[in-house]
Amino acid sequence: MRQLETVSMRTKLSFGIGASGEAGTLWMFNALTFFFYNQVLGLPPDLAGYAVAIAIVFDAITDPVMGSISDRFRSKYGRRHPFMFAAPGPILIALFFIFNPPDSVNTDFQLFAWYTAFTIFLRVSLTLFTVPHLALGAELSDDYDERSKVMSYNTLFGYVGVVFMHVFVWFIIFDKFEGGQRNIDAYFPIVIYASVLIATCILASAWFTKDRIPFLKKPPDDGEKIGFKRLIKDMSGAITNKNYLNLLIGLFFLSVLIGTHETLGLYMVTFFWELTPYQIGFLIINNIIGYVLGFILAARLHRRFDKRATIVFTCLSLSIFWSMAVTLRLFDLAPQNTTWELVVFIICFGAVSSASGSILHISVMSALADVSDENELKTGMRQEGIYYSARAFFGKASNAFGHVVAGIALKYIGFPQNAVPGELSSEMIFKLGIIDGPFAMVWGFIAVFFYYRYGINRKYHAQIQEQLKIKKEANNSLNKPESV
């Protein structure tokens, strides 16, 4: 039994709120942990980067494994929901221990080992939710445009989670503690707040979408059980799809762009721009503007220009405008540090990059669902879990790539530990700007090339759906018992 093409508002909201839990987890890790371990605990930046690089090896294994398992899992609660319900507990445990290493963990090697171990634990735990959740979203509708709307809610709520974290951290916590983000005592209340937000959103999404279980697509009925050989077949089958492969490679280079910016974000506002915690809090305005515009415009742009053109253009504009404010400062074309004119300056460019990123994310998530349809036509199997495991992987990998790139770059330029804003040399600040500006931008340009090679448009997708319908009707007629 299949759902209607139009997804109800209740289901869209219930599905979308889960992204707030995922985003809250990723924001905690992406925005704070590298700075926390390097500038607060004193771990060298290259070791902080390597810790997350090691974790990415586990992501490369666990994400597709979770995708294959959730594609084939059978239970009375469906193939996605059992994992979504199981995820919050281990996520919260991992976050707590990442930000609360015991006093006995005090050498570089001990900090490195602690950070590595609980980073792996966190990312494996997040996989339990992210992969099944995204696959669930792809199953809610087969319609080309309705999918974009469903993923718009996912993206919007993801940014709602970011807003809730950003406002609490900068306006309520860092602004009240002496030394702000450099004060170790400020991080405990942040962990508590994040834990409540993450658990509430993930469990709400799982609970309020469970009524859709009877209408979702069923596991493949090919007689094969979950296992290593089946996983290899599923993964190799996905990789041979050229449209999927181009999206995948594009995601890789986009992840380097995003990860570099996110890892250096706290360094930039603290040392490059020298903003106060209160001023940093207002930078969320650019995200709010961008996310709302993305939510409103994504499906409309897909109808007007199709998904590939939208993906290419927004990836290009994201790459340019995310680095624009920093690049202009390198040419002395930005307002003075610590001024409100500078805050407005950053918000203006940030709003454009946020809108581009929002639309790009929605577009790629919707395109992956279309690729899953193409795969079903060619192989006869629904593999949303396998396809969306790539999105889950790169959602976490962007942070890992960024940590590695930023960590090596910071080590190369000799950026000091326990640095004090306003006391760094102009040469050091310029080098920091090069990394976050022109250097980061290049990775986005490479992603544009591969996104341009993506080939499923509205006409081709309509042909896929028509052929799937014909195959389904033929199978139904073959399986229909003959009348006596």
C-alpha positions as CSV (number, residue, x, y, z in Angstrom):
1,M,0.0,0.0,0.0
2,R,1.4,3.4,-1.0
3,Q,0.9,6.9,0.3
4,L,-0.6,9.7,-1.7
5,E,1.8,11.8,-3.7
6,T,0.9,14.9,-1.6
7,V,2.3,14.6,1.9
8,S,0.2,16.1,4.7
9,M,1.5,19.1,6.6
10,R,1.5,17.1,9.8
11,T,3.8,14.5,8.3
12,K,6.1,17.1,6.8
13,L,6.5,18.8,10.1
14,S,6.9,15.5,12.0
15,F,9.6,14.4,9.5
16,G,11.3,17.8,9.5
17,I,11.7,18.2,13.2
18,G,14.1,15.3,13.3
19,A,16.6,17.4,11.4
20,S,16.7,19.8,14.3
21,G,18.1,17.0,16.4
22,E,20.7,16.0,13.8
23,A,21.6,19.7,13.3
24,G,21.9,20.3,17.0
25,T,24.4,17.4,17.3
26,L,26.4,18.4,14.3
27,W,26.5,22.1,15.4
28,M,27.8,21.2,18.8
29,F,30.6,19.1,17.1
30,N,31.3,21.2,14.1
31,A,31.3,24.7,15.8
32,L,32.8,24.0,19.2
33,T,34.8,20.8,19.6
34,F,37.9,21.8,17.5
35,F,38.2,25.1,19.2
36,F,37.5,23.5,22.6
37,Y,40.2,20.9,22.3
38,N,42.8,23.3,20.7
39,Q,42.2,26.6,22.4
40,V,40.7,25.6,25.7
41,L,42.3,22.2,26.4
42,G,45.6,22.8,24.5
43,L,45.5,20.0,22.0
44,P,47.7,20.8,19.0
45,P,45.5,21.6,15.9
46,D,47.0,18.9,13.7
47,L,46.2,16.2,16.3
48,A,42.6,17.6,16.7
49,G,42.2,17.2,12.9
50,Y,43.7,13.7,12.9
51,A,41.3,12.6,15.6
52,V,38.3,13.4,13.4
53,A,40.1,12.0,10.3
54,I,40.3,8.6,12.1
55,A,36.6,8.8,12.9
56,I,35.8,9.3,9.2
57,V,37.2,5.8,8.5
58,F,34.5,4.4,10.8
59,D,31.9,6.6,9.1
60,A,32.8,5.2,5.7
61,I,32.0,1.8,7.0
62,T,29.1,2.3,9.4
63,D,27.0,4.7,7.2
64,P,26.5,2.4,4.2
65,V,26.2,-0.6,6.6
66,M,23.3,1.3,8.3
67,G,21.9,2.1,4.9
68,S,21.9,-1.5,3.8
69,I,20.5,-2.7,7.1
70,S,17.6,-0.2,7.2
71,D,16.8,-1.1,3.6
72,R,16.4,-4.7,4.5
73,F,15.3,-4.6,8.1
74,R,11.9,-6.2,9.0
75,S,9.9,-5.5,12.1
76,K,6.3,-4.6,13.0
77,Y,7.6,-1.0,13.4
78,G,8.9,-0.9,9.8
79,R,12.5,-0.8,8.6
80,R,13.4,2.8,9.6
81,H,11.7,3.6,13.0
82,P,13.4,1.1,15.3
83,F,16.8,2.8,14.7
84,M,15.4,6.3,15.0
85,F,14.0,5.5,18.4
86,A,17.3,3.9,19.5
87,A,19.6,6.8,18.5
88,P,19.2,9.6,21.2
89,G,20.6,7.7,24.2
90,P,24.1,7.0,22.8
91,I,24.3,10.4,21.1
92,L,23.8,12.2,24.4
93,I,26.3,9.9,26.2
94,A,29.0,10.6,23.5
95,L,28.4,14.4,23.6
96,F,28.8,14.5,27.4
97,F,32.1,12.7,27.4
98,I,33.5,14.7,24.5
99,F,33.1,17.9,26.5
100,N,34.0,16.4,29.9
101,P,37.3,14.6,29.7
102,P,38.4,13.6,33.2
103,D,41.3,15.5,34.9
104,S,43.5,12.5,34.5
105,V,43.3,12.9,30.7
106,N,45.8,15.8,30.4
107,T,48.7,14.9,28.0
108,D,48.4,15.5,24.3
109,F,48.3,11.8,23.5
110,Q,45.6,11.2,26.2
111,L,43.5,14.1,24.9
112,F,43.9,12.9,21.3
113,A,42.9,9.3,22.2
114,W,39.8,10.5,24.3
115,Y,38.7,12.9,21.5
116,T,39.1,10.2,18.9
117,A,37.2,7.5,20.8
118,F,34.2,9.5,21.7
119,T,34.1,11.2,18.2
120,I,33.8,7.7,16.7
121,F,31.1,6.8,19.3
122,L,29.1,10.0,18.6
123,R,29.2,9.6,14.8
124,V,28.2,6.0,14.8
125,S,25.3,6.9,17.2
126,L,24.2,9.7,14.9
127,T,24.2,7.3,12.0
128,L,21.5,5.3,13.7
129,F,19.1,8.2,13.2
130,T,20.3,10.1,10.2
131,V,20.4,7.4,7.6
132,P,16.9,5.9,8.4
133,H,15.5,9.3,8.8
134,L,16.6,10.6,5.4
135,A,15.6,7.4,3.7
136,L,12.1,7.8,5.3
137,G,11.8,11.2,3.8
138,A,12.5,9.8,0.3
139,E,9.8,7.2,0.8
140,L,7.0,9.7,1.7
141,S,6.3,10.6,-1.9
142,D,7.3,9.6,-5.5
143,D,6.4,13.0,-7.0
144,Y,9.3,15.0,-8.5
145,D,8.2,18.3,-6.9
146,E,6.6,17.0,-3.7
147,R,9.9,15.5,-2.7
148,S,11.5,18.9,-2.9
149,K,8.9,20.2,-0.6
150,V,9.4,17.3,1.9
151,M,13.2,17.9,1.9
152,S,12.5,21.7,2.3
153,Y,11.0,21.0,5.7
154,N,13.9,18.8,6.6
155,T,16.4,21.5,5.7
156,L,14.3,24.3,7.3
157,F,14.1,22.4,10.6
158,G,17.8,21.6,10.4
159,Y,18.5,25.3,10.4
160,V,15.9,25.8,13.2
161,G,18.1,23.5,15.3
162,V,21.2,25.6,14.4
163,V,19.3,28.8,15.3
164,F,18.3,27.4,18.7
165,M,21.8,26.3,19.4
166,H,23.5,29.6,18.2
167,V,21.2,31.9,20.1
168,F,21.5,30.0,23.4
169,V,25.3,29.6,23.1
170,W,26.2,33.2,22.2
171,F,23.5,35.3,23.8
172,I,22.9,33.3,27.0
173,I,26.1,31.4,27.8
174,F,29.3,32.8,26.1
175,D,28.1,36.4,26.7
176,K,27.7,35.8,30.4
177,F,30.9,33.9,31.2
178,E,34.2,35.7,31.5
179,G,36.4,34.9,28.5
180,G,33.4,33.6,26.6
181,Q,34.3,30.7,24.4
182,R,37.7,30.4,26.0
183,N,36.2,29.6,29.4
184,I,35.9,25.8,30.0
185,D,33.1,26.3,32.5
186,A,30.8,27.7,29.8
187,Y,30.5,24.4,28.0
188,F,28.7,22.3,30.6
189,P,25.3,24.2,30.4
190,I,25.6,24.1,26.6
191,V,25.9,20.3,26.7
192,I,22.8,20.0,28.9
193,Y,20.7,22.3,26.7
194,A,21.8,20.5,23.5
195,S,21.0,17.2,25.0
196,V,17.4,18.2,25.8
197,L,17.0,19.7,22.3
198,I,18.4,16.7,20.5
199,A,16.5,14.1,22.4
200,T,13.2,15.9,22.1
201,C,13.4,16.5,18.4
202,I,14.6,13.0,17.4
203,L,12.0,11.2,19.5
204,A,9.2,13.5,18.3
205,S,10.1,12.8,14.7
206,A,10.1,9.1,15.2
207,W,6.9,9.1,17.3
208,F,4.8,11.3,15.0
209,T,5.8,9.7,11.8
210,K,5.2,6.1,12.9
211,D,1.6,6.3,11.6
212,R,3.2,6.3,8.1
213,I,4.8,2.9,8.6
214,P,2.0,0.9,6.9
215,F,2.2,3.1,3.8
216,L,6.0,3.0,3.3
217,K,7.7,0.8,0.8
218,K,8.7,-2.7,1.9
219,P,12.2,-4.3,2.1
220,P,13.4,-6.1,-1.1
221,D,11.7,-9.5,-1.4
222,D,14.7,-11.2,-3.1
223,G,15.3,-13.8,-0.4
224,E,18.7,-12.3,0.6
225,K,19.4,-11.5,4.2
226,I,21.4,-8.7,5.7
227,G,25.1,-9.6,5.4
228,F,28.5,-8.6,4.2
229,K,28.1,-9.9,0.7
230,R,24.7,-8.2,0.3
231,L,26.2,-4.9,1.6
232,I,29.0,-5.1,-1.0
233,K,26.4,-5.8,-3.8
234,D,24.3,-2.8,-2.6
235,M,27.2,-0.5,-2.5
236,S,28.7,-1.5,-5.8
237,G,25.3,-1.2,-7.5
238,A,25.0,2.3,-6.2
239,I,28.4,3.4,-7.3
240,T,27.9,2.2,-10.8
241,N,25.1,4.7,-11.2
242,K,26.8,7.7,-12.9
243,N,24.2,10.2,-11.6
244,Y,24.7,9.1,-8.1
245,L,28.5,9.1,-8.5
246,N,28.5,12.7,-9.7
247,L,26.4,13.8,-6.8
248,L,28.7,11.8,-4.5
249,I,31.9,13.4,-5.8
250,G,30.3,16.8,-5.7
251,L,29.3,16.2,-2.1
252,F,32.9,15.3,-1.3
253,F,34.4,18.6,-2.5
254,L,31.5,20.6,-1.1
255,S,32.2,18.9,2.2
256,V,35.8,20.2,2.2
257,L,34.4,23.7,1.5
258,I,31.8,23.5,4.3
259,G,34.1,21.8,6.8
260,T,36.9,24.3,6.4
261,H,34.5,27.2,7.0
262,E,32.8,25.6,9.9
263,T,36.0,24.5,11.6
264,L,37.5,28.0,11.3
265,G,34.3,29.8,12.0
266,L,35.0,30.3,15.7
267,Y,38.6,31.3,15.0
268,M,37.4,33.9,12.4
269,V,34.9,35.7,14.6
270,T,37.2,35.5,17.6
271,F,40.6,36.5,16.1
272,F,40.1,37.6,12.6
273,W,37.0,39.9,13.1
274,E,37.5,40.3,16.9
275,L,33.7,40.4,17.6
276,T,32.2,40.2,21.1
277,P,30.0,37.2,22.0
278,Y,27.0,39.5,21.9
279,Q,27.9,40.7,18.3
280,I,28.5,37.1,17.2
281,G,25.0,36.2,18.4
282,F,23.5,38.5,15.8
283,L,25.3,36.8,13.0
284,I,22.5,34.2,13.1
285,I,20.4,36.7,11.3
286,N,22.1,35.8,8.0
287,N,21.2,32.2,8.5
288,I,17.6,33.0,9.4
289,I,17.2,35.1,6.2
290,G,19.0,32.5,4.1
291,Y,17.1,29.5,5.5
292,V,13.7,31.2,5.0
293,L,14.6,32.1,1.4
294,G,15.8,28.6,0.7
295,F,12.6,27.1,2.1
296,I,10.4,29.4,0.0
297,L,12.4,29.3,-3.2
298,A,13.8,25.7,-3.6
299,A,10.7,24.0,-5.0
300,R,9.9,27.0,-7.2
301,L,13.4,27.0,-8.7
302,H,13.1,23.3,-9.4
303,R,9.8,23.9,-11.4
304,R,11.3,26.9,-13.2
305,F,14.9,25.8,-13.9
306,D,15.0,22.1,-12.9
307,K,17.2,20.6,-10.2
308,R,20.6,20.4,-12.0
309,A,20.7,24.1,-12.9
310,T,19.6,25.0,-9.4
311,I,22.3,22.8,-7.8
312,V,25.1,24.2,-10.1
313,F,24.1,27.9,-9.6
314,T,23.6,27.7,-5.8
315,C,26.9,25.7,-5.3
316,L,28.7,28.5,-7.2
317,S,27.1,31.3,-5.3
318,L,27.7,29.5,-2.0
319,S,31.4,29.1,-2.7
320,I,31.8,32.8,-3.7
321,F,29.7,34.6,-1.0
322,W,30.8,32.4,1.9
323,S,34.3,33.7,1.4
324,M,33.5,37.1,0.1
325,A,33.6,39.1,3.4
326,V,37.0,37.6,4.3
327,T,38.4,38.1,0.8
328,L,37.3,41.8,0.8
329,R,39.0,42.3,4.2
330,L,42.3,40.9,2.7
331,F,42.1,43.9,0.3
332,D,41.2,46.3,3.1
333,L,37.7,46.7,1.7
334,A,35.8,45.8,4.9
335,P,34.7,47.9,7.9
336,Q,36.9,48.0,11.0
337,N,36.9,45.1,13.5
338,T,34.5,45.0,16.5
339,T,32.2,47.5,14.8
340,W,28.5,47.1,14.2
341,E,29.1,48.1,10.6
342,L,31.2,45.0,10.3
343,V,28.5,42.9,11.7
344,V,26.0,44.2,9.1
345,F,28.7,43.7,6.4
346,I,29.1,40.0,7.4
347,I,25.4,39.4,7.6
348,C,24.7,40.7,4.1
349,F,27.2,38.3,2.4
350,G,26.2,35.6,4.8
351,A,22.5,35.8,3.9
352,V,23.3,35.1,0.3
353,S,25.6,32.2,1.1
354,S,23.0,30.8,3.6
355,A,20.2,31.0,1.0
356,S,22.4,29.3,-1.6
357,G,23.4,26.6,0.9
358,S,19.8,26.0,1.9
359,I,18.6,25.6,-1.7
360,L,21.6,23.5,-2.6
361,H,21.0,21.1,0.3
362,I,17.3,20.7,-0.5
363,S,18.1,20.2,-4.2
364,V,20.7,17.5,-3.6
365,M,18.5,15.7,-1.1
366,S,15.6,15.7,-3.6
367,A,17.9,14.6,-6.4
368,L,19.1,11.6,-4.4
369,A,15.4,10.4,-4.2
370,D,15.2,10.7,-8.0
371,V,18.4,8.6,-8.3
372,S,16.8,6.0,-6.1
373,D,13.9,5.8,-8.5
374,E,16.3,5.3,-11.4
375,N,18.0,2.5,-9.4
376,E,14.7,0.8,-8.8
377,L,14.0,0.8,-12.5
378,K,17.4,-0.7,-13.3
379,T,17.6,-3.2,-10.5
380,G,14.1,-3.7,-9.1
381,M,15.2,-2.7,-5.6
382,R,14.5,0.3,-3.4
383,Q,17.7,1.4,-1.7
384,E,17.0,4.8,-0.1
385,G,19.1,3.8,2.8
386,I,22.2,3.1,0.7
387,Y,21.8,6.3,-1.3
388,Y,21.1,8.5,1.7
389,S,24.0,6.9,3.7
390,A,26.2,9.1,1.4
391,R,24.4,12.2,2.6
392,A,24.8,11.1,6.2
393,F,28.4,10.3,5.7
394,F,29.2,13.7,4.1
395,G,27.2,15.5,6.6
396,K,29.7,14.3,9.2
397,A,32.6,14.1,6.9
398,S,32.4,17.8,6.0
399,N,33.4,18.4,9.6
400,A,36.2,15.8,9.4
401,F,37.6,17.1,6.2
402,G,37.4,20.6,7.5
403,H,39.2,19.6,10.8
404,V,42.0,17.9,8.9
405,V,42.5,20.8,6.4
406,A,42.1,23.5,9.0
407,G,44.3,21.6,11.5
408,I,47.1,21.2,9.1
409,A,46.8,24.8,7.9
410,L,46.8,26.2,11.4
411,K,49.8,24.1,12.2
412,Y,51.6,25.2,9.0
413,I,51.1,28.9,9.7
414,G,52.0,28.4,13.4
415,F,48.8,29.6,14.9
416,P,49.3,29.7,18.7
417,Q,47.3,27.8,21.3
418,N,45.5,29.8,24.0
419,A,45.6,32.8,21.7
420,V,44.3,36.2,22.8
421,P,42.1,38.3,20.4
422,G,43.9,41.5,19.4
423,E,47.4,40.2,20.2
424,L,48.1,38.3,17.0
425,S,50.4,39.7,14.3
426,S,48.9,41.2,11.1
427,E,50.8,38.5,9.1
428,M,49.2,35.7,11.2
429,I,45.7,37.3,10.7
430,F,46.3,37.6,6.9
431,K,47.3,33.9,6.7
432,L,44.2,32.9,8.6
433,G,42.1,34.9,6.1
434,I,43.7,33.2,3.1
435,I,42.7,29.8,4.5
436,D,39.1,30.8,5.1
437,G,38.8,32.9,2.0
438,P,40.3,32.1,-1.4
439,F,41.6,28.6,-0.3
440,A,38.2,27.4,0.9
441,M,36.4,28.8,-2.2
442,V,38.4,26.6,-4.6
443,W,36.8,23.4,-3.2
444,G,33.3,24.6,-4.1
445,F,34.3,25.4,-7.7
446,I,35.5,21.8,-8.1
447,A,32.1,20.6,-6.7
448,V,30.3,22.7,-9.4
449,F,32.1,20.7,-12.1
450,F,30.7,17.4,-10.9
451,Y,27.2,18.7,-10.1
452,Y,27.0,19.9,-13.7
453,R,27.4,16.3,-14.8
454,Y,24.3,15.2,-13.0
455,G,21.7,14.1,-15.6
456,I,18.2,13.5,-14.2
457,N,15.8,16.2,-15.3
458,R,12.0,16.4,-15.0
459,K,11.4,14.8,-18.4
460,Y,13.7,11.8,-17.7
461,H,12.2,11.3,-14.2
462,A,8.7,11.3,-15.6
463,Q,9.8,8.5,-18.0
464,I,11.3,6.6,-15.1
465,Q,8.0,6.8,-13.1
466,E,6.0,5.7,-16.2
467,Q,8.2,2.7,-16.7
468,L,8.0,1.8,-13.0
469,K,4.2,2.0,-13.2
470,I,4.1,-0.3,-16.2
471,K,6.4,-2.8,-14.5
472,K,4.3,-2.7,-11.3
473,E,1.1,-3.3,-13.3
474,A,2.7,-6.2,-15.2
475,N,3.9,-7.8,-11.9
476,N,0.5,-7.4,-10.4
477,S,-1.2,-9.1,-13.4
478,L,1.2,-12.0,-13.2
479,N,0.7,-12.5,-9.5
480,K,-3.1,-12.1,-9.7
481,P,-4.8,-15.5,-9.2
482,E,-6.8,-16.7,-12.2
483,S,-10.6,-16.8,-11.7
484,V,-12.3,-20.2,-11.9
